[in-house]
Amino acid sequence: MSESVYSEAPSYHSRYPESDDEDPSPLLTPLAAHHGETTSIPPPLARLAPVSRVPGTPPAVESTPDSNPGAPFTSPVEIRTSTSSDIRTRGEAGESGRRPDPTSVQRISHFGNLRARPTKNVEFTFSPVGTNAMLLLPPPEEQDARPRYYITVIQNCFMPLSHITTIYRGASDSAPRVGEFEMGILGSPCHRQMENQPAERLMDVLEKKGSKTKNGKWAWYRRAESGPPRLFWNCNVVPFICITVPPDSNDIDSSTTIAWFTPRHAKKEVPTTLCRLQVTPSGQTLFDDIVMSILAIERRILTPYNFTAESLFNYSSLEL
């Protein structure tokens, strides 16, 4: 039955008669001209443009009625897959070769599983974007120069004296959401919410330790009432120092320094600079906690430091 089907089907030449006056190949040649290597095609399809092949890949396999009697004749098909280097090149340079504006790469800004862990400390900068957002940017000489986090601050529309800080892992608010917290003059206590976990009171996950000075030392818990602190911040020195201890230990001597934060108001005698965050290779796995914790702590430190003013804020139950 398959033989009769092929015998009755019109041939390629009967449907597309040859003509010396018209050659279809020039219409497609420019598409293949950008590739340095091609693979041959058996006649009669050889009159069309050659099919480009990515260097280093095997030639396309042709399927014919002879090799598979139950299938119709198909032309060779080439499949090309993008590599992580392709993604990085397009994300950093764009189609025009210029480094794009961060907001123009939002669709390719968060490939967390494709990021290679740095082998050395990297210093990031909190760079303002517009009037109510900022990006955490690596230095331009980094191989992966994409923004790490996009941070927005918006007003609570029902209580404009309270502000909601939201962190996204990428270059825009279309990137994966890390979490948020709300601080301000508000009747309800301040809450923190991370990923898909339920909201928790900030006083249960951020605790000031020992020191009675304004900056002090802080403990940051990943979950309320679930073991030792995830991070410790010493804000009595500049830059602030972030350390972590093994999950099964409370011994501060076994701690590891994973980040340093330099606030904008650190030195009054020098020109104003942007806030900076330096992270070690081992700190990359705790990057979400590092960023959210220092944002909450710096907000607390910058709160007016007197009883009358401090008592207005929804995190006043935390002793300064």
Backbone as CSV, one residue per row, in Angstrom:
resi,resn,N_x,N_y,N_z,CA_x,CA_y,CA_z,C_x,C_y,C_z
1,MET,0.826,-1.218,0.000,0.000,0.000,0.000,0.853,1.257,0.000
2,SER,1.990,1.202,0.693,2.842,2.386,0.729,3.458,2.668,-0.628
3,GLU,3.703,1.581,-1.464,4.291,1.796,-2.776,3.351,2.560,-3.685
4,SER,2.025,2.246,-3.621,1.066,2.950,-4.472,0.953,4.413,-4.087
5,VAL,1.069,4.683,-2.823,0.984,6.077,-2.386,2.131,6.888,-2.958
6,TYR,3.332,6.333,-2.918,4.481,7.067,-3.424,4.498,7.121,-4.938
7,SER,3.944,6.082,-5.583,3.934,6.088,-7.044,2.951,7.098,-7.595
8,GLU,1.840,7.350,-6.881,0.840,8.284,-7.357,1.138,9.720,-6.946
9,ALA,1.960,9.904,-5.937,2.223,11.271,-5.462,3.011,12.040,-6.499
10,PRO,2.682,13.297,-6.756,3.414,14.096,-7.744,4.850,14.304,-7.296
11,SER,5.749,14.273,-8.246,7.167,14.430,-7.944,7.486,15.884,-7.657
12,TYR,8.675,16.084,-7.127,9.123,17.452,-6.843,9.226,18.265,-8.117
13,HIS,9.735,17.619,-9.212,9.930,18.341,-10.467,8.611,18.665,-11.152
14,SER,7.559,17.813,-10.936,6.271,18.112,-11.561,5.593,19.294,-10.895
15,ARG,5.811,19.447,-9.581,5.204,20.583,-8.885,6.034,21.842,-9.038
16,TYR,7.359,21.700,-9.143,8.246,22.837,-9.281,9.165,22.616,-10.486
17,PRO,8.656,22.830,-11.704,9.466,22.567,-12.906,10.716,23.425,-12.906
18,GLU,11.781,22.813,-13.441,13.041,23.538,-13.505,12.956,24.653,-14.531
19,SER,13.650,25.726,-14.263,13.678,26.853,-15.177,15.056,27.465,-15.133
20,ASP,15.592,27.707,-16.326,16.919,28.330,-16.378,16.873,29.802,-16.041
21,ASP,15.660,30.386,-16.087,15.540,31.821,-15.868,15.383,32.188,-14.409
22,GLU,15.037,31.230,-13.603,14.751,31.561,-12.197,15.396,30.538,-11.288
23,ASP,16.180,30.973,-10.401,16.867,30.106,-9.447,16.480,30.532,-8.038
24,PRO,15.797,29.650,-7.281,15.326,30.076,-5.947,16.440,30.234,-4.932
25,SER,17.625,29.687,-5.194,18.667,29.715,-4.171,19.102,31.098,-3.739
26,PRO,19.153,32.138,-4.661,19.571,33.464,-4.162,18.673,34.043,-3.096
27,LEU,17.423,33.594,-3.029,16.520,34.125,-2.011,16.937,33.694,-0.617
28,LEU,17.564,32.518,-0.505,17.908,31.991,0.808,19.395,32.074,1.113
29,THR,20.198,32.352,0.101,21.644,32.373,0.327,22.079,33.321,1.435
30,PRO,21.524,34.561,1.530,21.977,35.460,2.613,21.800,34.889,3.997
31,LEU,20.807,34.009,4.203,20.598,33.443,5.533,21.722,32.504,5.907
32,ALA,22.287,31.821,4.914,23.355,30.868,5.202,24.725,31.493,5.126
33,ALA,24.806,32.707,4.603,26.111,33.338,4.402,26.804,33.679,5.707
34,HIS,26.033,33.720,6.812,26.619,34.090,8.108,27.326,32.923,8.768
35,HIS,27.215,31.727,8.227,27.812,30.545,8.836,28.971,30.075,7.977
36,GLY,30.066,29.719,8.621,31.241,29.343,7.873,31.243,27.918,7.399
37,GLU,30.327,27.070,7.889,30.382,25.662,7.542,29.003,25.204,7.124
38,THR,28.912,24.433,6.076,27.630,23.953,5.571,27.707,22.464,5.346
39,THR,26.564,21.864,5.182,26.488,20.438,4.877,25.708,20.254,3.597
40,SER,26.103,19.303,2.789,25.481,19.105,1.479,24.115,18.476,1.612
41,ILE,23.280,18.692,0.600,21.918,18.176,0.580,21.747,17.362,-0.693
42,PRO,21.166,16.164,-0.636,20.994,15.349,-1.845,20.020,15.999,-2.806
43,PRO,20.210,15.793,-4.130,19.243,16.339,-5.095,17.893,15.681,-4.890
44,PRO,16.742,16.296,-5.268,16.708,17.570,-5.974,16.728,18.790,-5.065
45,LEU,16.800,18.583,-3.750,16.770,19.731,-2.851,18.082,20.487,-2.846
46,ALA,19.102,19.980,-3.546,20.394,20.658,-3.541,20.338,22.002,-4.231
47,ARG,19.283,22.250,-5.030,19.164,23.533,-5.693,18.780,24.635,-4.714
48,LEU,18.267,24.260,-3.581,17.973,25.264,-2.566,19.245,25.606,-1.807
49,ALA,19.128,26.610,-0.922,20.314,27.054,-0.179,20.821,25.956,0.726
50,PRO,22.141,25.853,0.922,22.674,24.853,1.845,22.211,25.107,3.270
51,VAL,22.107,24.037,4.045,21.687,24.140,5.439,22.915,24.358,6.300
52,SER,22.879,25.393,7.117,24.034,25.688,7.962,24.124,24.704,9.101
53,ARG,25.345,24.415,9.491,25.574,23.489,10.589,26.533,24.111,11.581
54,VAL,26.221,24.001,12.868,27.080,24.556,13.909,28.379,23.779,13.954
55,PRO,29.553,24.452,13.905,30.833,23.733,13.960,30.899,22.836,15.174
56,GLY,31.438,21.606,14.948,31.606,20.670,16.050,30.432,19.741,16.255
57,THR,29.326,19.898,15.478,28.162,19.032,15.613,28.099,18.085,14.436
58,PRO,27.555,16.859,14.611,27.470,15.908,13.500,26.489,16.389,12.460
59,PRO,26.666,15.950,11.185,25.726,16.361,10.134,24.329,15.858,10.418
60,ALA,23.346,16.556,9.855,21.953,16.166,10.041,21.698,14.822,9.381
61,VAL,20.772,14.030,9.943,20.431,12.710,9.430,19.208,12.826,8.556
62,GLU,19.285,12.253,7.362,18.181,12.328,6.414,17.258,11.143,6.600
63,SER,15.967,11.390,6.612,14.960,10.342,6.707,14.301,10.197,5.357
64,THR,14.296,9.008,4.778,13.732,8.761,3.448,12.739,7.629,3.518
65,PRO,11.893,7.467,2.482,10.949,6.348,2.460,11.660,5.010,2.487
66,ASP,12.913,4.952,1.934,13.618,3.675,1.918,14.045,3.258,3.311
67,SER,14.485,4.249,4.117,14.945,3.917,5.461,13.799,3.740,6.432
68,ASN,12.668,4.330,6.126,11.490,4.227,6.991,10.253,4.242,6.105
69,PRO,9.843,3.090,5.613,8.743,3.041,4.631,7.453,3.641,5.133
70,GLY,7.253,3.686,6.409,5.982,4.180,6.925,5.924,5.672,7.108
71,ALA,7.012,6.383,6.781,7.045,7.827,7.016,7.245,8.556,5.708
72,PRO,6.663,9.734,5.531,6.856,10.520,4.310,8.271,11.057,4.235
73,PHE,8.673,11.478,3.019,10.019,12.016,2.819,10.140,13.359,3.530
74,THR,11.204,13.526,4.286,11.444,14.806,4.962,12.858,15.253,4.674
75,SER,13.045,16.550,4.624,14.378,17.105,4.395,15.167,17.103,5.686
76,PRO,16.499,17.161,5.575,17.324,17.195,6.798,16.962,18.387,7.667
77,VAL,16.992,18.168,8.969,16.655,19.220,9.929,17.828,19.419,10.861
78,GLU,18.195,20.667,11.071,19.285,20.989,11.978,18.702,21.588,13.251
79,ILE,19.169,21.114,14.393,18.721,21.641,15.684,19.923,22.239,16.380
80,ARG,19.767,23.502,16.775,20.838,24.175,17.498,20.336,24.541,18.873
81,THR,21.127,24.251,19.887,20.747,24.597,21.262,21.645,25.698,21.764
82,SER,21.056,26.609,22.554,21.829,27.710,23.122,22.630,27.221,24.302
83,THR,23.791,27.745,24.481,24.632,27.427,25.624,24.576,28.551,26.626
84,SER,25.116,28.286,27.824,25.109,29.330,28.853,25.919,30.536,28.414
85,SER,26.990,30.298,27.597,27.771,31.437,27.122,26.969,32.287,26.160
86,ASP,26.092,31.632,25.333,25.220,32.402,24.444,24.301,33.292,25.255
87,ILE,23.717,32.727,26.322,22.781,33.483,27.149,23.488,34.666,27.800
88,ARG,24.710,34.419,28.320,25.425,35.502,28.983,25.787,36.595,27.996
89,THR,26.201,36.192,26.770,26.600,37.192,25.787,25.425,38.052,25.378
90,ARG,24.276,37.423,25.116,23.117,38.205,24.725,22.635,39.063,25.878
91,GLY,22.715,38.537,27.118,22.234,39.302,28.255,23.088,40.506,28.558
92,GLU,24.408,40.389,28.324,25.289,41.494,28.682,25.416,42.510,27.557
93,ALA,25.513,42.025,26.312,25.808,42.940,25.224,24.606,43.283,24.379
94,GLY,23.551,42.464,24.435,22.386,42.733,23.605,22.694,42.453,22.149
95,GLU,21.687,42.601,21.271,21.864,42.320,19.863,22.771,43.343,19.196
96,SER,22.820,44.565,19.700,23.590,45.614,19.051,25.041,45.649,19.503
97,GLY,25.420,44.813,20.482,26.789,44.819,20.964,27.021,45.777,22.098
98,ARG,26.044,46.587,22.450,26.183,47.531,23.559,25.603,46.924,24.822
99,ARG,26.156,47.300,25.951,25.621,46.828,27.222,24.291,47.508,27.470
100,PRO,23.185,46.743,27.651,21.861,47.347,27.732,21.580,47.945,29.090
101,ASP,20.534,48.745,29.106,20.006,49.254,30.362,19.473,48.078,31.171
102,PRO,19.652,48.050,32.524,19.207,46.900,33.314,17.757,46.530,33.093
103,THR,16.879,47.504,32.844,15.468,47.193,32.676,15.183,46.506,31.361
104,SER,16.142,46.509,30.427,15.909,45.890,29.129,16.275,44.422,29.112
105,VAL,16.836,43.893,30.218,17.240,42.497,30.240,16.436,41.712,31.255
106,GLN,15.228,42.164,31.540,14.489,41.524,32.614,14.101,40.094,32.283
107,ARG,13.948,39.758,30.986,13.548,38.403,30.647,14.694,37.413,30.775
108,ILE,15.936,37.875,30.786,17.076,36.979,30.876,17.948,37.322,32.073
109,SER,17.370,37.969,33.058,18.176,38.509,34.144,18.367,37.550,35.300
110,HIS,17.675,36.423,35.301,17.789,35.560,36.468,17.918,34.103,36.049
111,PHE,19.145,33.680,35.827,19.456,32.295,35.567,20.313,31.814,36.727
112,GLY,19.706,31.743,37.912,20.468,31.420,39.104,21.208,30.101,38.991
113,ASN,20.590,29.094,38.306,21.226,27.798,38.207,22.397,27.810,37.233
114,LEU,22.558,28.862,36.446,23.653,28.945,35.494,24.809,29.791,36.014
115,ARG,24.657,30.415,37.152,25.721,31.258,37.676,26.819,30.378,38.280
116,ALA,28.034,30.653,37.908,29.160,29.975,38.529,29.546,30.730,39.798
117,ARG,29.834,29.986,40.857,30.213,30.647,42.105,31.556,31.347,41.927
118,PRO,31.654,32.614,42.332,32.935,33.327,42.207,34.019,32.637,43.024
119,THR,35.234,32.775,42.581,36.371,32.192,43.290,37.081,33.205,44.175
120,LYS,36.596,34.446,44.174,37.182,35.486,45.015,36.067,36.394,45.527
121,ASN,36.403,37.255,46.480,35.416,38.204,46.992,34.972,39.156,45.882
122,VAL,33.684,39.489,45.894,33.129,40.413,44.906,32.458,41.560,45.654
123,GLU,32.778,42.789,45.267,32.171,43.964,45.894,31.050,44.500,45.008
124,PHE,29.850,44.534,45.552,28.671,44.999,44.838,28.320,46.416,45.292
125,THR,27.586,47.109,44.443,27.172,48.481,44.729,25.660,48.582,44.677
126,PHE,25.066,49.245,45.670,23.632,49.539,45.648,23.433,50.795,44.794
127,SER,22.957,50.602,43.586,22.853,51.703,42.629,21.396,52.113,42.447
128,PRO,21.039,53.383,42.708,19.641,53.822,42.577,19.134,53.699,41.146
129,VAL,17.855,53.340,41.033,17.161,53.284,39.747,15.853,54.044,39.928
130,GLY,15.727,55.202,39.318,14.528,56.000,39.522,14.491,56.566,40.929
131,THR,13.273,56.726,41.445,13.095,57.369,42.751,12.794,56.399,43.881
132,ASN,12.471,55.154,43.572,12.068,54.244,44.645,12.606,52.832,44.457
133,ALA,13.729,52.684,43.778,14.293,51.349,43.560,15.806,51.445,43.437
134,MET,16.468,50.307,43.598,17.914,50.240,43.389,18.291,48.831,42.964
135,LEU,19.431,48.738,42.295,19.983,47.471,41.838,21.257,47.170,42.615
136,LEU,21.469,45.900,42.906,22.741,45.480,43.488,23.614,45.008,42.332
137,LEU,24.622,45.805,41.984,25.411,45.579,40.775,26.819,45.107,41.105
138,PRO,27.317,44.104,40.368,28.723,43.727,40.498,29.590,44.728,39.749
139,PRO,30.891,44.704,39.948,31.756,45.617,39.189,31.711,45.286,37.703
140,PRO,31.896,46.275,36.831,31.767,46.038,35.390,32.772,45.047,34.843
141,GLU,33.898,44.853,35.529,34.899,43.921,35.013,34.578,42.461,35.320
142,GLU,33.527,42.202,36.103,33.146,40.829,36.401,32.685,40.115,35.136
143,GLN,32.974,38.814,35.044,32.552,38.042,33.883,31.035,38.007,33.777
144,ASP,30.365,37.848,34.914,28.904,37.900,34.945,28.517,39.239,35.557
145,ALA,28.260,40.223,34.709,27.990,41.587,35.181,26.509,41.889,35.290
146,ARG,25.670,40.862,35.309,24.232,41.104,35.433,23.874,41.559,36.848
147,PRO,22.835,42.367,37.004,22.390,42.765,38.345,22.005,41.543,39.171
148,ARG,22.390,41.545,40.442,22.065,40.405,41.305,20.680,40.550,41.942
149,TYR,20.358,41.767,42.379,19.067,41.975,43.044,18.464,43.303,42.598
150,TYR,17.135,43.301,42.561,16.360,44.513,42.288,15.519,44.773,43.529
151,ILE,15.649,45.959,44.118,15.017,46.273,45.406,14.107,47.476,45.228
152,THR,12.855,47.329,45.627,11.899,48.426,45.505,11.363,48.803,46.883
153,VAL,10.990,50.064,47.023,10.354,50.566,48.243,9.115,51.337,47.823
154,ILE,7.946,50.892,48.286,6.697,51.559,47.935,5.914,51.877,49.205
155,GLN,5.026,52.837,49.093,4.186,53.199,50.230,3.021,52.232,50.370
156,ASN,2.622,52.038,51.613,1.366,51.350,51.879,0.248,52.340,51.540
157,CYS,-0.542,52.025,50.521,-1.541,52.990,50.042,-2.564,53.346,51.114
158,PHE,-2.818,52.438,52.050,-3.782,52.721,53.108,-3.138,53.452,54.288
159,MET,-1.802,53.394,54.354,-1.077,54.106,55.405,0.242,54.592,54.819
160,PRO,0.241,55.747,54.153,1.433,56.213,53.429,2.661,56.456,54.293
161,LEU,2.512,56.447,55.621,3.670,56.623,56.489,4.417,55.313,56.730
162,SER,3.940,54.238,56.122,4.601,52.939,56.221,5.060,52.512,54.828
163,HIS,6.232,51.899,54.758,6.828,51.555,53.466,7.151,50.062,53.391
164,ILE,6.934,49.492,52.208,7.157,48.068,51.959,8.400,47.915,51.088
165,THR,9.381,47.183,51.589,10.603,46.894,50.840,10.507,45.481,50.282
166,THR,10.678,45.342,48.966,10.595,44.041,48.299,11.888,43.780,47.544
167,ILE,12.386,42.545,47.654,13.649,42.162,47.014,13.372,41.099,45.956
168,TYR,13.946,41.303,44.756,13.832,40.345,43.651,15.233,39.900,43.248
169,ARG,15.368,38.622,42.913,16.665,38.075,42.522,16.851,38.223,41.013
170,GLY,17.256,39.418,40.588,17.427,39.681,39.167,17.468,41.168,38.897
171,ALA,17.079,41.565,37.671,17.225,42.954,37.239,15.938,43.747,37.282
172,SER,14.813,43.126,37.624,13.546,43.851,37.626,12.548,43.113,38.507
173,ASP,11.339,43.664,38.607,10.315,43.022,39.431,9.687,41.816,38.747
174,SER,10.149,41.455,37.552,9.701,40.215,36.922,10.597,39.038,37.297
175,ALA,11.679,39.302,38.015,12.585,38.249,38.472,11.973,37.527,39.674
176,PRO,12.531,36.368,40.062,12.011,35.657,41.233,12.032,36.539,42.479
177,ARG,10.961,36.492,43.218,10.825,37.321,44.419,11.474,36.623,45.605
178,VAL,12.345,37.342,46.311,13.008,36.798,47.493,12.139,36.970,48.725
179,GLY,11.595,38.169,48.918,10.759,38.423,50.082,10.529,39.912,50.270
180,GLU,9.884,40.256,51.401,9.577,41.660,51.669,9.394,41.878,53.164
181,PHE,9.494,43.132,53.564,9.151,43.512,54.935,8.584,44.923,54.893
182,GLU,7.744,45.230,55.894,7.121,46.551,55.964,7.506,47.219,57.275
183,MET,7.992,48.442,57.167,8.371,49.223,58.340,7.822,50.633,58.208
184,GLY,7.470,51.220,59.333,6.985,52.591,59.312,6.089,52.877,60.494
185,ILE,5.334,53.947,60.383,4.371,54.315,61.425,3.081,53.582,61.109
186,LEU,2.878,52.498,61.808,1.763,51.594,61.518,1.338,50.915,62.804
187,GLY,0.040,50.675,62.940,-0.469,50.080,64.166,-0.058,48.633,64.348
188,SER,-0.016,47.843,63.263,0.336,46.427,63.370,1.847,46.256,63.423
189,PRO,2.333,45.179,64.075,3.780,44.961,64.176,4.417,44.758,62.802
190,CYS,5.706,45.024,62.748,6.457,44.818,61.511,6.605,43.321,61.242
191,HIS,6.365,42.925,59.993,6.482,41.525,59.601,7.494,41.376,58.475
192,ARG,8.111,40.195,58.420,8.996,39.823,57.322,8.439,38.576,56.657
193,GLN,8.495,38.537,55.349,8.026,37.364,54.614,9.058,37.006,53.555
194,MET,9.490,35.733,53.515,10.496,35.293,52.546,9.970,34.123,51.728
195,GLU,10.177,34.223,50.406,9.806,33.180,49.456,8.350,32.787,49.672
196,ASN,8.075,31.479,49.828,6.691,31.040,50.006,6.370,30.717,51.461
197,GLN,7.199,31.203,52.389,6.977,30.953,53.805,5.960,31.947,54.365
198,PRO,5.260,31.571,55.432,4.314,32.518,56.042,5.043,33.712,56.647
199,ALA,4.329,34.806,56.792,4.915,36.021,57.365,5.254,35.799,58.838
200,GLU,6.352,36.419,59.280,6.805,36.315,60.661,7.086,37.707,61.212
201,ARG,6.873,37.881,62.502,7.168,39.173,63.119,8.668,39.428,63.067
202,LEU,9.037,40.638,62.722,10.456,40.952,62.605,11.178,40.772,63.935
203,MET,10.500,41.054,65.052,11.136,40.904,66.357,11.489,39.448,66.651
204,ASP,10.873,38.500,65.923,11.169,37.082,66.137,12.332,36.586,65.284
205,VAL,12.721,37.352,64.277,13.780,36.892,63.374,14.968,37.850,63.324
206,LEU,14.837,39.036,63.924,15.942,39.995,63.982,16.082,40.462,65.423
207,GLU,17.213,40.162,66.018,17.404,40.431,67.448,18.699,41.192,67.675
208,LYS,18.604,42.246,68.486,19.806,42.998,68.839,20.480,42.319,70.028
209,LYS,21.796,42.140,69.943,22.533,41.392,70.953,23.424,42.311,71.788
210,GLY,23.310,42.188,73.103,24.271,42.777,74.028,24.420,44.281,73.994
211,SER,25.085,44.786,72.990,25.499,46.185,72.960,24.324,47.142,73.068
212,LYS,24.517,48.212,73.850,23.494,49.243,73.995,23.769,50.434,73.083
213,THR,24.826,50.362,72.293,25.105,51.446,71.356,24.065,51.452,70.250
214,LYS,24.021,52.547,69.507,22.988,52.684,68.490,23.099,51.619,67.405
215,ASN,24.313,51.388,66.903,24.472,50.402,65.832,24.363,48.983,66.373
216,GLY,25.248,48.634,67.283,25.146,47.364,67.977,25.453,46.141,67.130
217,LYS,25.123,44.973,67.703,25.290,43.684,67.044,23.918,43.039,66.875
218,TRP,23.727,42.338,65.764,22.412,41.816,65.409,22.492,40.345,65.019
219,ALA,21.451,39.605,65.387,21.325,38.202,64.992,20.126,38.072,64.055
220,TRP,20.338,37.374,62.960,19.293,37.192,61.938,18.959,35.709,61.842
221,TYR,17.681,35.387,62.039,17.227,34.005,61.996,16.500,33.740,60.676
222,ARG,16.788,32.597,60.117,16.107,32.213,58.881,14.639,31.916,59.142
223,ARG,14.347,31.271,60.249,12.971,30.980,60.640,12.827,31.289,62.122
224,ALA,11.670,31.759,62.515,11.432,32.065,63.924,11.444,30.776,64.743
225,GLU,12.158,30.799,65.855,12.194,29.685,66.801,12.607,28.381,66.122
226,SER,13.655,28.436,65.300,14.084,27.213,64.606,15.603,27.091,64.629
227,GLY,16.177,27.117,65.825,17.607,26.901,65.927,18.397,28.182,66.059
228,PRO,19.716,28.066,65.933,20.599,29.221,66.120,20.432,30.236,64.996
229,PRO,20.939,31.450,65.203,20.832,32.477,64.158,21.530,32.049,62.873
230,ARG,20.996,32.517,61.775,21.615,32.225,60.482,22.843,33.109,60.261
231,LEU,22.710,34.374,60.668,23.787,35.340,60.464,23.962,36.205,61.705
232,PHE,25.171,36.726,61.899,25.449,37.753,62.895,26.052,38.956,62.177
233,TRP,25.556,40.149,62.527,26.122,41.386,61.987,26.714,42.208,63.126
234,ASN,27.978,42.576,63.004,28.618,43.498,63.939,28.648,44.868,63.274
235,CYS,27.785,45.761,63.746,27.655,47.088,63.139,28.362,48.165,63.944
236,ASN,29.197,47.755,64.912,29.955,48.722,65.701,31.242,49.144,65.006
237,VAL,31.586,48.473,63.925,32.773,48.822,63.152,32.344,49.075,61.711
238,VAL,33.169,49.824,60.982,32.891,50.106,59.571,34.068,49.586,58.747
239,PRO,33.786,48.752,57.755,32.460,48.287,57.346,31.867,47.294,58.335
240,PHE,30.528,47.201,58.324,29.847,46.216,59.150,30.315,44.817,58.721
241,ILE,30.427,43.919,59.683,30.933,42.573,59.402,29.816,41.555,59.596
242,CYS,29.648,40.679,58.617,28.643,39.614,58.698,29.352,38.273,58.819
243,ILE,28.970,37.487,59.823,29.559,36.166,60.017,28.449,35.131,60.116
244,THR,28.828,33.885,59.911,27.895,32.779,60.076,28.597,31.668,60.841
245,VAL,27.827,30.875,61.565,28.377,29.745,62.312,27.747,28.471,61.776
246,PRO,28.406,27.322,61.937,27.820,26.064,61.479,26.455,25.838,62.120
247,PRO,25.514,25.218,61.400,24.161,25.016,61.936,24.123,24.243,63.245
248,ASP,25.116,23.364,63.474,25.109,22.542,64.682,25.993,23.119,65.788
249,SER,26.343,24.407,65.675,27.241,25.001,66.666,26.787,26.404,67.020
250,ASN,26.974,26.755,68.288,26.727,28.120,68.745,28.034,28.820,69.113
251,ASP,29.144,28.180,68.781,30.458,28.710,69.145,30.851,29.807,68.168
252,ILE,30.939,31.024,68.662,31.275,32.150,67.803,32.700,32.037,67.271
253,ASP,33.564,31.259,67.974,34.944,31.106,67.520,35.035,30.276,66.243
254,SER,34.009,29.495,65.961,34.006,28.684,64.737,33.317,29.394,63.580
255,SER,33.119,30.689,63.740,32.386,31.447,62.730,33.241,31.708,61.495
256,THR,32.557,32.065,60.414,33.203,32.399,59.146,32.680,33.744,58.670
257,THR,33.575,34.655,58.353,33.159,35.951,57.804,32.757,35.767,56.350
258,ILE,31.557,36.252,55.995,31.058,36.033,54.637,30.698,37.325,53.910
259,ALA,30.641,38.467,54.628,30.259,39.711,53.946,30.670,40.922,54.773
260,TRP,30.803,42.062,54.064,31.069,43.358,54.688,30.164,44.385,54.025
261,PHE,29.580,45.264,54.830,28.706,46.306,54.299,29.248,47.672,54.700
262,THR,29.426,48.545,53.714,29.885,49.910,53.967,28.726,50.860,53.741
263,PRO,28.175,51.461,54.805,27.026,52.358,54.638,27.422,53.665,53.981
264,ARG,26.436,54.340,53.471,26.686,55.596,52.761,27.151,56.695,53.708
265,HIS,26.697,56.652,54.946,27.003,57.701,55.913,28.196,57.328,56.784
266,ALA,29.060,56.456,56.302,30.134,55.928,57.143,31.114,57.004,57.588
267,LYS,31.559,57.856,56.664,32.564,58.863,56.999,32.099,60.232,56.526
268,LYS,31.984,61.149,57.458,31.474,62.478,57.120,32.513,63.330,56.390
269,GLU,33.793,63.004,56.564,34.826,63.857,55.982,35.125,63.527,54.519
270,VAL,34.533,62.466,53.994,34.787,62.102,52.594,33.519,62.315,51.782
271,PRO,33.647,62.502,50.452,32.454,62.695,49.618,31.501,61.513,49.717
272,THR,30.225,61.796,49.536,29.205,60.753,49.619,29.410,59.720,48.520
273,THR,29.364,58.472,48.894,29.485,57.380,47.936,28.295,56.448,48.092
274,LEU,28.120,55.562,47.118,27.044,54.585,47.192,27.391,53.502,48.207
275,CYS,26.357,52.909,48.797,26.570,51.805,49.737,27.174,50.617,48.994
276,ARG,28.044,49.893,49.682,28.743,48.772,49.055,28.594,47.520,49.909
277,LEU,28.528,46.380,49.235,28.409,45.084,49.906,29.417,44.134,49.281
278,GLN,30.354,43.669,50.085,31.354,42.706,49.602,31.000,41.321,50.131
279,VAL,30.967,40.337,49.234,30.540,38.984,49.586,31.632,37.995,49.201
280,THR,31.914,37.051,50.094,32.910,36.016,49.822,32.285,34.902,48.987
281,PRO,33.104,34.018,48.399,32.535,32.887,47.655,31.611,32.023,48.503
282,SER,31.975,31.766,49.761,31.113,30.948,50.623,29.832,31.675,51.004
283,GLY,29.833,33.002,50.936,28.630,33.762,51.264,27.591,33.768,50.165
284,GLN,27.946,33.290,48.973,27.000,33.299,47.860,25.768,32.445,48.148
285,THR,25.929,31.368,48.909,24.791,30.501,49.212,23.818,31.147,50.193
286,LEU,24.254,32.189,50.896,23.397,32.902,51.853,23.091,34.316,51.368
287,PHE,23.217,34.538,50.072,23.086,35.885,49.516,21.726,36.495,49.831
288,ASP,20.644,35.726,49.701,19.307,36.254,49.982,19.215,36.782,51.408
289,ASP,19.701,35.993,52.367,19.642,36.399,53.768,20.553,37.594,54.042
290,ILE,21.704,37.620,53.412,22.626,38.742,53.610,21.978,40.048,53.173
291,VAL,21.374,40.045,51.991,20.786,41.271,51.452,19.585,41.716,52.278
292,MET,18.673,40.793,52.575,17.472,41.191,53.311,17.816,41.625,54.731
293,SER,18.740,40.944,55.372,19.069,41.292,56.758,19.717,42.670,56.851
294,ILE,20.637,42.984,55.951,21.300,44.287,56.064,20.344,45.422,55.700
295,LEU,19.393,45.181,54.817,18.395,46.212,54.516,17.540,46.512,55.748
296,ALA,17.118,45.461,56.456,16.302,45.659,57.657,17.115,46.305,58.782
297,ILE,18.363,45.870,58.950,19.203,46.425,60.017,19.530,47.892,59.755
298,GLU,19.898,48.224,58.534,20.229,49.612,58.217,19.010,50.506,58.387
299,ARG,17.845,49.985,58.067,16.609,50.758,58.289,16.423,51.033,59.779
300,ARG,16.713,50.042,60.600,16.602,50.221,62.048,17.618,51.238,62.564
301,ILE,18.848,51.142,62.074,19.901,52.040,62.539,19.589,53.490,62.187
302,LEU,18.969,53.712,61.040,18.676,55.070,60.580,17.402,55.648,61.188
303,THR,16.697,54.865,61.994,15.499,55.364,62.671,15.883,56.443,63.693
304,PRO,15.109,57.519,63.817,15.409,58.562,64.819,15.620,57.947,66.200
305,TYR,16.709,58.360,66.852,17.124,57.716,68.088,16.729,58.535,69.312
306,ASN,15.447,58.548,69.593,14.962,59.068,70.874,13.618,58.405,71.143
307,PHE,13.255,58.336,72.398,12.089,57.544,72.785,10.811,58.042,72.127
308,THR,10.638,59.358,72.061,9.393,59.900,71.509,9.212,59.504,70.053
309,ALA,10.260,59.674,69.254,10.155,59.349,67.833,10.125,57.842,67.609
310,GLU,10.972,57.112,68.310,11.076,55.674,68.086,9.791,54.947,68.431
311,SER,9.057,55.448,69.406,7.834,54.768,69.826,6.731,54.841,68.778
312,LEU,6.895,55.688,67.771,5.882,55.795,66.721,5.941,54.634,65.737
313,PHE,7.103,54.007,65.604,7.299,53.028,64.541,6.835,51.639,64.961
314,ASN,6.457,50.843,63.956,5.871,49.539,64.253,6.909,48.498,64.656
315,TYR,8.175,48.861,64.759,9.192,47.949,65.279,9.802,48.507,66.558
316,SER,9.073,49.385,67.263,9.599,50.026,68.470,9.739,49.053,69.624
317,SER,9.095,47.886,69.545,9.219,46.908,70.622,10.615,46.302,70.661
318,LEU,11.399,46.494,69.577,12.791,46.064,69.583,13.614,47.137,70.290
319,GLU,14.333,46.759,71.333,15.097,47.732,72.111,16.293,48.236,71.324
320,LEU,16.425,49.535,71.199,17.581,50.126,70.523,18.780,50.145,71.468
